[in-house]
Amino acid sequence: MAFTDPQSITIAGVASSLPRTSVGKNQATYQSADGLILLTASHTYGKRNRRVIRVDHSKLTADPFIPAQNTKVSMSNYMVFDVPPAGYTNAQAKEVYDGFKTLFTASTDAIIVKLLGGES
């Protein structure tokens, strides 16, 4: 089963449509028209099952060494569910995720701000 096509993501208050651009075995990719935002969902099966959702974001910015020129920079943000093939139901895995989500969204994402500032 696939995600709805297109997907939508809002970054810095700007909504972007991400139509599906690729479908492979256990993976799908969605990409913005300008190619600067990529959403990937993938699954790997083995001794551990890994389910990954990932956003890759690129932008043009002033080159720190040649400020008159722009350079493309990128970052990614992703979440991995790493579960055994048996022992956790989808509902139980979601309960762990719900606790994780509550942790990182509490107090206006304070733990994420601290993490991005280098704290651990």
DAWOUR-V974185 format. One record per residue. RES is the residue in one small letter. PSI is psi in degrees with one decimal (NA if undefined). D_CENTER is the distance of its C-alpha to the mean C-alpha in Angstrom with 2 decimals. Layout:
res=RES psi=PSI d_center=D_CENTER
res=RES psi=PSI d_center=D_CENTER
This chain:
res=m psi=144.1 d_center=19.11
res=a psi=159.5 d_center=16.49
res=f psi=162.5 d_center=14.24
res=t psi=141.3 d_center=16.18
res=d psi=121.5 d_center=16.69
res=p psi=163.8 d_center=15.78
res=q psi=164.7 d_center=12.54
res=s psi=140.4 d_center=12.46
res=i psi=141.6 d_center=10.31
res=t psi=120.5 d_center=12.33
res=i psi=125.1 d_center=11.95
res=a psi=39.1 d_center=15.18
res=g psi=2.8 d_center=16.97
res=v psi=119.2 d_center=16.56
res=a psi=136.6 d_center=15.38
res=s psi=134.7 d_center=14.33
res=s psi=136.0 d_center=15.03
res=l psi=88.6 d_center=13.01
res=p psi=151.3 d_center=15.63
res=r psi=127.4 d_center=15.22
res=t psi=-13.5 d_center=16.38
res=s psi=140.4 d_center=16.46
res=v psi=128.3 d_center=17.16
res=g psi=-172.8 d_center=18.16
res=k psi=115.5 d_center=19.17
res=n psi=27.2 d_center=16.47
res=q psi=145.3 d_center=13.73
res=a psi=147.9 d_center=12.91
res=t psi=139.7 d_center=11.49
res=y psi=137.3 d_center=11.48
res=q psi=143.0 d_center=12.47
res=s psi=158.8 d_center=14.14
res=a psi=-32.9 d_center=17.88
res=d psi=-2.7 d_center=17.98
res=g psi=7.3 d_center=15.46
res=l psi=-14.7 d_center=13.62
res=i psi=129.3 d_center=10.29
res=l psi=128.2 d_center=8.77
res=l psi=127.8 d_center=6.57
res=t psi=135.0 d_center=7.38
res=a psi=128.1 d_center=8.49
res=s psi=159.3 d_center=11.06
res=h psi=135.1 d_center=13.81
res=t psi=132.1 d_center=16.34
res=y psi=138.5 d_center=19.63
res=g psi=-139.8 d_center=22.30
res=k psi=-29.2 d_center=23.69
res=r psi=143.4 d_center=20.28
res=n psi=127.1 d_center=17.83
res=r psi=128.4 d_center=14.20
res=r psi=122.0 d_center=11.55
res=v psi=134.1 d_center=8.01
res=i psi=130.1 d_center=5.00
res=r psi=138.5 d_center=2.85
res=v psi=124.7 d_center=3.41
res=d psi=128.6 d_center=6.85
res=h psi=133.9 d_center=9.33
res=s psi=156.3 d_center=13.05
res=k psi=162.8 d_center=16.19
res=l psi=136.4 d_center=19.88
res=t psi=163.4 d_center=21.60
res=a psi=133.9 d_center=25.06
res=d psi=124.6 d_center=25.73
res=p psi=-20.9 d_center=26.77
res=f psi=-26.8 d_center=29.63
res=i psi=81.6 d_center=30.79
res=p psi=-22.7 d_center=29.96
res=a psi=-11.3 d_center=31.63
res=q psi=149.0 d_center=29.02
res=n psi=152.7 d_center=25.37
res=t psi=151.0 d_center=22.76
res=k psi=128.9 d_center=19.24
res=v psi=159.1 d_center=16.68
res=s psi=161.0 d_center=12.97
res=m psi=165.4 d_center=10.16
res=s psi=155.5 d_center=6.71
res=n psi=127.0 d_center=4.42
res=y psi=160.9 d_center=3.62
res=m psi=135.6 d_center=6.10
res=v psi=130.4 d_center=9.23
res=f psi=117.3 d_center=12.22
res=d psi=102.8 d_center=15.23
res=v psi=153.6 d_center=18.29
res=p psi=157.6 d_center=21.81
res=p psi=-27.1 d_center=23.02
res=a psi=150.6 d_center=25.34
res=g psi=-26.5 d_center=25.77
res=y psi=128.3 d_center=22.87
res=t psi=166.2 d_center=22.75
res=n psi=-38.0 d_center=19.64
res=a psi=-40.0 d_center=21.08
res=q psi=-40.6 d_center=21.51
res=a psi=-38.8 d_center=17.99
res=k psi=-34.1 d_center=16.84
res=e psi=-39.8 d_center=19.45
res=v psi=-43.9 d_center=17.96
res=y psi=-42.7 d_center=14.52
res=d psi=-41.8 d_center=16.58
res=g psi=-41.8 d_center=18.26
res=f psi=-45.5 d_center=15.18
res=k psi=-41.3 d_center=13.81
res=t psi=-39.7 d_center=17.38
res=l psi=-49.1 d_center=17.52
res=f psi=-11.9 d_center=14.71
res=t psi=-8.2 d_center=15.64
res=a psi=146.5 d_center=19.35
res=s psi=53.3 d_center=21.48
res=t psi=50.3 d_center=19.16
res=d psi=31.6 d_center=16.34
res=a psi=-40.3 d_center=19.07
res=i psi=-31.7 d_center=17.68
res=i psi=-42.5 d_center=14.50
res=v psi=-43.5 d_center=17.05
res=k psi=-42.5 d_center=19.16
res=l psi=-46.6 d_center=16.57
res=l psi=-23.7 d_center=15.74
res=g psi=2.3 d_center=19.54
res=g psi=3.9 d_center=20.01
res=e psi=155.7 d_center=21.31
res=s psi=NA d_center=21.04
